[in-house]
Amino acid sequence: MATIKDVPRPRTGETKVRKVRVPDGRWERLDAAAGALRSDRSKLINQLLAWYLGEPGAELPGRPAQDDAPKTT
């Protein structure tokens, strides 16, 4: 089993890897939604956090069109 000590340390200027608990289905739908927007999960999560924290110039990330939205099962 991997531990935090097994995660390589980021190079100077890189962001650290963080742990967050997300249900598998939500994580998969986020991946699909990000792909529909030609983005990735990390970028969307960081945009959402910046908006949520009220950082200057931050905007709420867009959502994929309903036709492109991942289906909930």
MODELLER restraints for C-alpha pairs under 7 A, 6 or more apart:
rsr = mdl.restraints
at = mdl.atoms
rsr.add(forms.Gaussian(group=physical.xy_distance, feature=features.Distance(at['CA:10:A'], at['CA:16:A']), mean=5.99, stdev=0.5))
rsr.add(forms.Gaussian(group=physical.xy_distance, feature=features.Distance(at['CA:29:A'], at['CA:70:A']), mean=5.55, stdev=0.5))
rsr.add(forms.Gaussian(group=physical.xy_distance, feature=features.Distance(at['CA:30:A'], at['CA:41:A']), mean=6.47, stdev=0.5))
rsr.add(forms.Gaussian(group=physical.xy_distance, feature=features.Distance(at['CA:31:A'], at['CA:40:A']), mean=6.71, stdev=0.5))
rsr.add(forms.Gaussian(group=physical.xy_distance, feature=features.Distance(at['CA:31:A'], at['CA:41:A']), mean=5.88, stdev=0.5))
rsr.add(forms.Gaussian(group=physical.xy_distance, feature=features.Distance(at['CA:32:A'], at['CA:70:A']), mean=6.14, stdev=0.5))
rsr.add(forms.Gaussian(group=physical.xy_distance, feature=features.Distance(at['CA:33:A'], at['CA:64:A']), mean=6.08, stdev=0.5))
rsr.add(forms.Gaussian(group=physical.xy_distance, feature=features.Distance(at['CA:33:A'], at['CA:69:A']), mean=6.03, stdev=0.5))
rsr.add(forms.Gaussian(group=physical.xy_distance, feature=features.Distance(at['CA:33:A'], at['CA:70:A']), mean=6.20, stdev=0.5))
rsr.add(forms.Gaussian(group=physical.xy_distance, feature=features.Distance(at['CA:34:A'], at['CA:40:A']), mean=4.93, stdev=0.5))
rsr.add(forms.Gaussian(group=physical.xy_distance, feature=features.Distance(at['CA:34:A'], at['CA:41:A']), mean=5.97, stdev=0.5))
rsr.add(forms.Gaussian(group=physical.xy_distance, feature=features.Distance(at['CA:36:A'], at['CA:64:A']), mean=6.13, stdev=0.5))
rsr.add(forms.Gaussian(group=physical.xy_distance, feature=features.Distance(at['CA:36:A'], at['CA:68:A']), mean=6.38, stdev=0.5))
rsr.add(forms.Gaussian(group=physical.xy_distance, feature=features.Distance(at['CA:37:A'], at['CA:64:A']), mean=6.08, stdev=0.5))
rsr.add(forms.Gaussian(group=physical.xy_distance, feature=features.Distance(at['CA:44:A'], at['CA:61:A']), mean=6.50, stdev=0.5))
rsr.add(forms.Gaussian(group=physical.xy_distance, feature=features.Distance(at['CA:47:A'], at['CA:58:A']), mean=6.98, stdev=0.5))
rsr.add(forms.Gaussian(group=physical.xy_distance, feature=features.Distance(at['CA:47:A'], at['CA:60:A']), mean=6.70, stdev=0.5))
rsr.add(forms.Gaussian(group=physical.xy_distance, feature=features.Distance(at['CA:47:A'], at['CA:61:A']), mean=6.10, stdev=0.5))
rsr.add(forms.Gaussian(group=physical.xy_distance, feature=features.Distance(at['CA:48:A'], at['CA:60:A']), mean=5.86, stdev=0.5))
rsr.add(forms.Gaussian(group=physical.xy_distance, feature=features.Distance(at['CA:48:A'], at['CA:61:A']), mean=6.26, stdev=0.5))
rsr.add(forms.Gaussian(group=physical.xy_distance, feature=features.Distance(at['CA:50:A'], at['CA:58:A']), mean=5.67, stdev=0.5))
rsr.add(forms.Gaussian(group=physical.xy_distance, feature=features.Distance(at['CA:51:A'], at['CA:58:A']), mean=4.87, stdev=0.5))
rsr.add(forms.Gaussian(group=physical.xy_distance, feature=features.Distance(at['CA:51:A'], at['CA:59:A']), mean=5.37, stdev=0.5))
rsr.add(forms.Gaussian(group=physical.xy_distance, feature=features.Distance(at['CA:51:A'], at['CA:60:A']), mean=5.53, stdev=0.5))
